[in-house]
Amino acid sequence: MSESEQKLKELRNRIDTIDSKLLTLMSERADCAKSVAQVKQLEGDSFYYRPEREAQVLRSIMQNNQGPLDDEEVARLFREIMSACLALEQPIQVAYLGPEGTFTQAASIKHFGHSAVCVPMATIDEVFREVLAGAVNYGIVPVENSTEGVINHTLDSFMESPLKICGEVELRIHHHLLVSEHTRRDKISRIYSHAQSLAQCRKWLDSYYPSAERVAVNSNAEAAKRIKSEWHSAAIAGDMAAELYELEKVAEKIEDRPDNSTRFLIIGTQEALPSGQDKTSIMVSMRNQPGALHELLEPFHKGNIDLTRVETRPSNTGTWNYVFFIDFLGHVHDPKIAEVMKNVAAKASDLKILGSYPKGVL
Ligand SMILES: C=C(O[C@@H]1C=C(C(=O)O)C=C[C@H]1O)C(=O)O
């Protein structure tokens, strides 16, 4: 055996010993999670998934990490370990905006790990309905994109739903121009994608396919599926859809902005407890009078609260009433935030707290 062969053998023996220790430790951890489940069961607590605790575990792992693996990489590994441990307690079901292969599914896996059961729904409304009906434990819906702005349909669904936001997750969005093996690449005359994705690639399409017809469909995955039977069509979609429908990439990362990302919300019937770094989302109705928004935001300014987003939507109750969706840092259990909420409620015609939840970790 050469010297390098001998060295390799020694190193692999060391790795085997480490793996065996890792396995013992992971099994020990899984046993602990099972015991946690028993405690929850004894207390009659049906929420096995604890968003605030999971966020704390991931943050502390990232803080303690000394390398050589980077913080995000170790957090991703622990995300999967926790996902498997939670599945031992209770396999959780998550409804997402489908079909299979959408970015919302990718966001769900990023947030809950691979052990959660992801159930595709055809529309955002259906995601809300399934969660409310108790057919699944949680739902995940897109809410805003860094290039295209807010997803109005999601905000409108909150107006009619009693569901709570119990988490958020952000996903980098990369789009590719995809074709099937039957596509005549030099004859592409139609491009399918979701309206948001077409918009996110507008400049690229204007330069490379100025005369191709752009057809908006329900989802990117739907676009990927459609082109299978059309030799003159291409689709814009992400990696998951490309893999799932076995499509080839004609051009990669064609989004106009390199920092293109989408924020998703986790919805459920559960209220997340404080994790130490939290956000709160509220919905406020105001009569349309001069200075309404200014008046509404004053308590935040006085309380020195960091606003992270303010959106306006026309209300569905009166023609000239407005609904403001406001996100800010802090948890409603914090007395300072509770005080601000009291002051906002005094000025608004209606205030609905959509939820306090851990700030996205990954
Ligand atoms: C173990 C628990 O239950 C679940 C699993 C967790 C884990 O594996 O660390 C963390 C939070 C919960 O989603 C717990 O509540 O502590």
The ligand as a MOL file (V3000), in Angstrom:
LIG
                    3D

  0  0  0     0  0            999 V3000
M  V30 BEGIN CTAB
M  V30 COUNTS 16 16 0 0 0
M  V30 BEGIN ATOM
M  V30 1 C -38.7430 18.7630 19.9430 0
M  V30 2 C -39.7350 19.6510 19.8050 0
M  V30 3 O -40.7190 19.5740 18.8060 0
M  V30 4 C -40.4710 19.9400 17.4590 0
M  V30 5 C -39.1290 19.5390 17.0090 0
M  V30 6 C -38.0490 20.3420 17.2690 0
M  V30 7 C -36.6400 19.8270 17.1960 0
M  V30 8 O -36.4260 18.7710 16.6170 0
M  V30 9 O -35.7360 20.4770 17.7640 0
M  V30 10 C -38.2600 21.6840 17.6460 0
M  V30 11 C -39.5320 22.2030 17.7530 0
M  V30 12 C -40.7180 21.4290 17.3690 0
M  V30 13 O -41.0960 21.7970 16.0490 0
M  V30 14 C -39.8710 20.7950 20.7570 0
M  V30 15 O -40.9650 21.3980 20.8210 0
M  V30 16 O -38.9070 21.0900 21.4650 0
M  V30 END ATOM
M  V30 BEGIN BOND
M  V30 1 2 1 2
M  V30 2 1 2 3
M  V30 3 1 2 14
M  V30 4 1 3 4
M  V30 5 1 4 5
M  V30 6 1 4 12
M  V30 7 2 5 6
M  V30 8 1 6 7
M  V30 9 1 6 10
M  V30 10 2 7 8
M  V30 11 1 7 9
M  V30 12 2 10 11
M  V30 13 1 11 12
M  V30 14 1 12 13
M  V30 15 2 14 15
M  V30 16 1 14 16
M  V30 END BOND
M  V30 END CTAB
M  END
